[in-house]
Amino acid sequence: MNKISAGIDGAGDGRAARWQRHRSERRLELLSMARKAIHHLGPQASMDDIAAHGNTSKPVYYRYFGDKEGLRQALGDVVIHEFRGQVLAAGLAQQAEAGALHAMVTAYLELAQSSPNIYFFVTAQPVDALTTPHAAGGGPTRVLDAFFDEITQIMAERVAAYFGAHPDSSNPAVALWPRAALGMVRSAGELWLRQPHDENRPTLEELADALCSWLTHGIASTKPGA
C-alpha cells in the first residue's frame, strides 16, 4: 500500500470512528431524555410524548431504537444495571445473614421509590424472569434474569450458612426460598409504590422491617404483642 492510499484509508477509519462515537453519544443523550420524560409523564407515555418532552422528533427515536419496545430494552439495560450494582453491593457489605437481607430489601425499595414510573416502565415484560428463569428474551428480561440469578445465589449462600449452624433445620424445599422471597419483596414493593401517600401507607423503613420479619420469622412475628 502506498502512502497516498494509506492516508486515505486512515482518514476513512478516523471518520468512521468519529461517526460511531457520535452515534453512541447521541444514543446516550436520547436515553437520558427518555428517562426524564417517562419519570415525569409515566410508564404509559407514548413515543410522541417522549420525543416532544425532549424537544426532538419521534423518527429520531425510531432510528436509534426501532420502536417503544426497543427503547424499553435499551433503557432497561441502563436502569436495571444500576439496580443490580446497588442492591448487590448493599447485601455484600453485610456480614450477618439478617443484615444482608435487610440491606438488599431496603436498597431495592429506595431505588424503586426514587422513580416508580421508570421502575414500572423498564420491568414491564412478556416473560416473568423471576418465575421463568433463563427464558428466551432480550432487554429487561435478559438483564432481570441475570440480576435475579445473582441475588438468588447470594441468598442461597446465606441460607446455607445459616443452616450450617442449624443442621436440623435443613429442608429440600428451602432451595425455593430465595426466589420466593424475591417474589414477596417485589409484589409488596409494587403494591406499596401504587398506594396513596396517606397515613395508611407504611414508610419505607416500616415496610423493609416487616418484609424481613415475614421472610425470616413468619407473619406471626408482626402480630401485636408478639
C-alpha positions in Angstrom: 0.0 0.0 0.0 1.5 3.4 -1.0 1.5 6.5 1.3 -1.5 8.1 -0.5 -3.8 5.1 -0.2 -2.6 4.6 3.4 -3.5 8.2 4.1 -7.0 7.8 2.5 -7.6 4.6 4.5 -6.5 6.3 7.7 -8.8 9.2 7.1 -11.7 6.9 6.4 -11.0 4.9 9.6 -10.9 8.2 11.5 -14.3 9.4 10.1 -15.9 6.0 10.9 -14.6 6.2 14.5 -15.9 9.7 14.9 -19.3 8.8 13.4 -19.6 5.8 15.7 -18.6 7.9 18.7 -21.2 10.5 17.7 -23.9 7.8 17.4 -23.0 6.4 20.8 -23.1 9.8 22.4 -26.4 10.7 20.7 -27.9 7.4 21.8 -27.0 8.1 25.4 -28.4 11.6 25.1 -31.7 10.2 23.8 -31.9 7.6 26.6 -31.3 10.4 29.2 -34.1 12.5 27.7 -36.4 9.5 27.5 -35.7 8.7 31.2 -36.6 12.2 32.2 -39.8 12.1 30.1 -41.0 8.8 31.5 -40.1 9.9 35.0 -42.4 12.9 34.6 -45.1 11.5 32.3 -45.4 8.0 33.5 -44.7 4.5 32.1 -47.7 4.8 29.7 -46.0 7.7 27.8 -46.1 7.3 24.0 -43.2 7.7 21.7 -44.7 11.0 20.6 -44.9 12.2 24.2 -41.3 11.1 25.0 -39.9 12.8 21.9 -41.9 16.0 22.5 -40.8 16.2 26.1 -37.2 16.2 24.9 -37.8 18.7 22.0 -36.9 16.1 19.4 -38.8 14.0 16.9 -40.3 10.5 17.1 -38.4 9.4 13.9 -35.1 10.1 15.7 -36.1 7.6 18.4 -37.2 5.1 15.9 -33.9 5.5 14.0 -31.9 4.6 17.2 -34.2 2.2 19.0 -36.6 0.8 16.4 -39.8 1.2 18.4 -41.0 1.7 22.0 -40.1 -1.9 23.0 -36.6 -1.3 21.7 -36.4 1.9 23.8 -37.7 -0.1 26.8 -34.9 -2.7 26.3 -32.2 -0.1 26.0 -33.3 1.9 29.0 -33.8 -1.3 30.9 -30.2 -2.3 30.3 -29.1 1.0 32.0 -31.6 1.2 34.9 -31.6 -2.5 35.9 -27.8 -2.5 35.8 -27.9 0.4 38.3 -30.3 -1.6 40.5 -28.1 -4.6 40.3 -25.0 -2.8 41.4 -26.6 -1.0 44.3 -28.7 -3.9 45.6 -25.8 -6.5 45.4 -23.4 -4.0 47.0 -25.8 -3.4 49.9 -26.1 -7.2 50.5 -22.4 -7.9 50.2 -21.5 -5.1 52.6 -23.2 -7.0 55.5 -21.7 -10.0 57.2 -24.7 -11.3 59.1 -27.5 -13.1 57.1 -30.3 -10.9 58.5 -28.3 -7.7 58.0 -27.7 -8.7 54.3 -31.3 -9.4 53.7 -32.5 -6.1 55.3 -29.9 -4.1 53.4 -30.9 -5.6 50.0 -34.6 -5.1 50.7 -34.0 -1.5 51.7 -31.9 -0.8 48.7 -34.5 -2.2 46.3 -37.3 -0.2 47.9 -35.2 3.0 47.8 -34.3 2.6 44.2 -37.9 1.8 43.1 -39.2 4.7 45.1 -36.8 7.1 43.5 -38.8 6.8 40.3 -41.8 4.5 40.3 -42.6 5.5 36.7 -39.2 4.4 35.5 -39.3 1.2 37.6 -42.7 0.2 36.1 -41.6 1.1 32.5 -38.4 -1.0 32.5 -39.8 -4.0 34.3 -42.8 -4.4 32.0 -42.1 -7.6 30.1 -43.9 -10.5 28.4 -42.0 -13.1 30.4 -41.6 -13.1 34.2 -37.9 -13.5 34.7 -38.4 -14.3 38.4 -40.6 -17.4 38.0 -39.4 -18.4 34.5 -35.6 -18.1 34.7 -33.5 -18.3 31.6 -36.5 -18.0 29.2 -35.7 -16.6 25.8 -35.8 -12.9 25.7 -33.8 -9.7 25.4 -33.6 -6.3 27.1 -35.2 -6.1 30.5 -36.0 -9.8 30.5 -32.4 -10.8 30.0 -31.0 -8.2 32.4 -33.5 -9.0 35.1 -32.8 -12.7 34.7 -29.1 -12.1 35.4 -29.9 -9.8 38.3 -32.3 -12.3 39.9 -29.7 -15.1 39.4 -27.1 -13.2 41.3 -29.4 -12.2 44.2 -30.7 -15.8 44.3 -27.1 -17.1 44.6 -26.2 -14.6 47.4 -29.4 -15.5 49.3 -28.8 -19.3 48.8 -25.3 -18.9 50.2 -26.6 -17.0 53.2 -29.3 -19.7 53.8 -26.7 -22.4 53.6 -24.5 -20.6 56.1 -27.5 -20.3 58.5 -28.4 -24.0 58.1 -24.8 -24.9 58.6 -25.1 -23.6 62.1 -28.6 -25.2 62.5 -28.3 -28.5 60.5 -31.5 -30.0 61.9 -33.5 -27.2 60.2 -32.4 -28.1 56.7 -35.2 -29.0 54.2 -35.0 -29.5 50.4 -37.9 -27.1 49.9 -35.6 -24.3 51.2 -33.9 -24.2 47.8 -37.1 -22.4 46.6 -36.9 -19.8 49.3 -34.6 -17.2 47.6 -36.8 -16.8 44.6 -40.0 -17.0 46.7 -38.5 -14.3 48.9 -37.7 -12.1 45.9 -41.3 -12.6 44.7 -42.7 -11.4 48.1 -40.4 -8.3 48.2 -41.3 -7.4 44.6 -45.0 -7.9 45.0 -45.2 -6.0 48.2 -42.9 -3.2 46.9 -45.0 -2.7 43.8 -48.3 -2.6 45.8 -46.6 -0.1 48.1 -45.5 2.1 45.2 -49.1 2.3 44.0 -50.6 3.2 47.4 -51.8 6.7 48.0 -49.4 8.8 50.2 -51.6 8.9 53.3 -51.5 7.7 56.9 -52.3 4.1 55.8 -49.1 3.8 53.7 -46.2 2.4 55.6 -42.9 4.2 55.5 -40.0 2.6 53.5 -38.4 1.6 56.8 -41.6 0.1 58.2 -42.1 -2.0 55.0 -38.5 -3.2 54.9 -38.6 -4.2 58.6 -42.0 -6.0 58.1 -40.8 -7.9 54.9 -37.6 -9.1 56.6 -39.6 -10.3 59.7 -42.1 -12.1 57.5 -39.3 -13.7 55.5 -37.3 -14.9 58.4 -39.8 -15.4 61.2 -43.2 -15.6 59.6 -46.3 -13.4 59.7 -46.8 -14.2 63.4 -43.6 -12.1 64.2 -45.5 -8.9 63.3 -48.6 -9.7 65.5 -49.2 -7.0 68.1 -47.7 -8.1 71.4 -45.7 -10.9 69.7 
